[in-house]
Amino acid sequence: EPEVTQTPSHQVTQMGQEVILRCVPISNHLYFYWYRQILGQKVEFLVSFYNNEISEKSEIFDDQFSVERPDGSNFTLKIRSTKLEDSAMYFCASSVGVYNEQFFGPGTRLTVL
Amino acid sequence: QKEVEQDPGPLSVPEGAIVSLNCTYSNSAFQYFMWYRQYSRKGPELLMYTYSSGNKEDGRFTAQVDKSSKYISLFIRDSQPSDSATYLCATHGSGNTGKLIFGQGTTLQVKP
């Protein structure tokens, strides 16, 4: 069964460092998303991506964040200068269409020290 | 007012009980409603997906949407210990971009 994969599973970084979180969406999916979940809090939308451009981003997704689909399989989230409050689980998701089921990856736990 | 509200629980029930999980939402324009299940430190997994008002049944799970009161429910019949997880309600935002808006999640424990 196809699935969304994410690497690494856990990333520890120092405040101010850049991190890149990687995702491989399901191969025939066209819509890609990043969400985050701070420990004990709800899952929050960060960004949606379609046709090689951002279709919507949240207030959280400021200039420190960027997304890229560098080839036909990977979808990345970059945080340029991490802050303590960026510590969270980051989930990648993908879907065939806008109103189709979103399949979530297992997440990357980001710890900023 | 939060867009989607959900009582975080925790909710503890004995095995075999009927479980009722509920959410309210604020925007009457929302049309698509989902229930996801999330095990600890895992990604959300879709359980039920409904459009507009009405009921949808899948095995032991029934999702119900009442648009007049902006209320969505998930019922689990004959609950099992393996149902112990956090249940998230969600809806699509109104921007036609796929954005999901989640509730806080309700933690359920089913005791054998």
Contacts between the chains, C-beta under 8 A, distances in Angstrom:
chain1	res1	chain2	res2	distance
A	4	B	43	7.6
A	31	B	98	5.0
A	33	B	98	6.4
A	33	B	99	7.6
A	33	B	100	7.6
A	35	B	100	7.4
A	41	B	104	7.6
A	42	B	88	7.6
A	42	B	102	5.0
A	42	B	103	6.5
A	42	B	104	4.8
A	42	B	105	6.2
A	43	B	44	6.5
A	43	B	88	6.5
A	43	B	90	7.9
A	43	B	100	7.7
A	43	B	102	4.3
A	43	B	105	7.7
A	44	B	102	7.4
A	45	B	93	7.5
A	45	B	99	4.9
A	45	B	100	6.1
A	45	B	101	6.8
A	48	B	97	4.5
A	48	B	98	5.0
A	48	B	99	5.6
A	50	B	97	7.5
A	50	B	98	7.7
A	55	B	95	8.0
A	55	B	97	4.3
A	55	B	98	7.4
A	56	B	93	7.5
A	56	B	95	5.4
A	56	B	97	3.8
A	56	B	98	7.9
A	56	B	99	5.3
A	58	B	99	7.9
A	89	B	41	7.4
A	91	B	43	5.2
A	91	B	44	7.3
A	93	B	43	7.9
A	95	B	98	6.1
A	98	B	92	7.8
A	98	B	96	6.0
A	98	B	97	6.7
A	98	B	98	4.6
A	99	B	32	5.8
A	99	B	92	6.5
A	99	B	98	7.5
A	101	B	46	5.1
A	101	B	49	6.2
A	102	B	46	7.3
A	102	B	98	7.0
A	102	B	100	6.4
A	103	B	46	7.7
A	104	B	36	7.9
A	104	B	43	3.5
A	104	B	44	4.9
A	104	B	45	7.1
A	105	B	43	5.4
A	106	B	42	6.0
A	106	B	43	5.1
A	107	B	41	7.3
A	107	B	42	7.2
A	107	B	43	5.3
A	109	B	41	7.5
